[in-house]
Amino acid sequence: MASLIGLTKPFLEAVYKKENGDPLKWRYKCAFKILHVLGLNDNEIKRMFGVLHAFAISNLRPWEKVRGLAREFIRAQETLVEMEKIQVAMDYIQRRIGKRKPEIVLTLGSGLGGLADQIEDAVIIPYDEIPCFPRVHDHVKGHKGNLVVGTLEGKTVAAMQGRFHLFQGVTAMEAVRPLRTLAVLGATQFFVTNAAGAIKPEKFKVGDLMLISDSYNMTGQNPLVGPNLSLGTRFPAMSKAFSPGLHMEIKLLAAKELRIDLQEGTYVQVLGPNYEWDMEVEDMKRRGIIDAVGMSTAIEVLAAIHAGMQVIGVTLITNVAAGLSDVTPEHGEVEDVAIKNAPRFQSLMRLLVCRAHELKSGIISMA
Ligand code: HPA
């Protein structure tokens, strides 16, 4: 409803001049009251009246008025400031999920979305239905593009079955809007996952699961650029973003409960959509500090830390980075490896969700 915003001052003035002492005044009052009850604020209502009035008094033909109105409302969404867009998306999700209050956001990367199918009592909302979520025309294969809210391991989770990537043409701020929306809805933990190429194939094999120890944003973009949102501080610190103090316990739990030999390593986000040039991989190798490369995650973690969320990151190594083996990376291979390793990946993520409260408190029982 707030998408009805976006009207200019002259329109409003016209409405209010006409309304003064006008017999129509009581109608405005009634409409005001009803729209208030529906959740619109004064400004939104005034702007909406303005646009309706402008079209009502115009000489346009009826269908031209309808067309013009539709365009106005679409344009209105574009003029919302970021926090309003988050609010609009949040209101919509809140209405769809009812009393559910997601505590944990799970972002599921390429081929890893199957975990969302295990969520019980689920409300599935396609991203395209959520106002103010980015609109992309080419959904990445293996990314369903659904928000799935429900219960997993007794916790209320919001799983993003697929994400928005910078290479799809969205801005960094747009790409993290879904995550920020869920943070505003009350989620305080962010378990982020991705598929990535190994920069050190001697250390990381295809199929390895890797806890992300640290990250490097090589995209040249940052979702925190622009007016600082009230979600967090202007200058957030990114050191220890992935909760490294908990990694020893998580690795022990994975080994003990799931017999998974969980690796640990660093992840760099590049812009994509191409797989890396040989020289880029060579450079990453030479730096010595990079273990895996992918096209997501770092910008999301920036937004999560800014919003005060706890972050844990898991990478599935799906390929050896370009130029380091005879095999040329391709998305089909990434998906196949992800699907093949889905059971291990899913059991690890379920373990993290199951222990989410302990992870949050920092005290993990090994018994
Ligand atoms: N490079 C970048 N992104 C990726 C890769 C890769 O090798 N594998 C999966 N996502």
Residues whose N, C-alpha, C, O or C-beta is under 5 A from the ligand:
A	BS01	HPA	A195 A196 G197 Y275 V293 G294 M295 V320 A321 A322 P329 V334
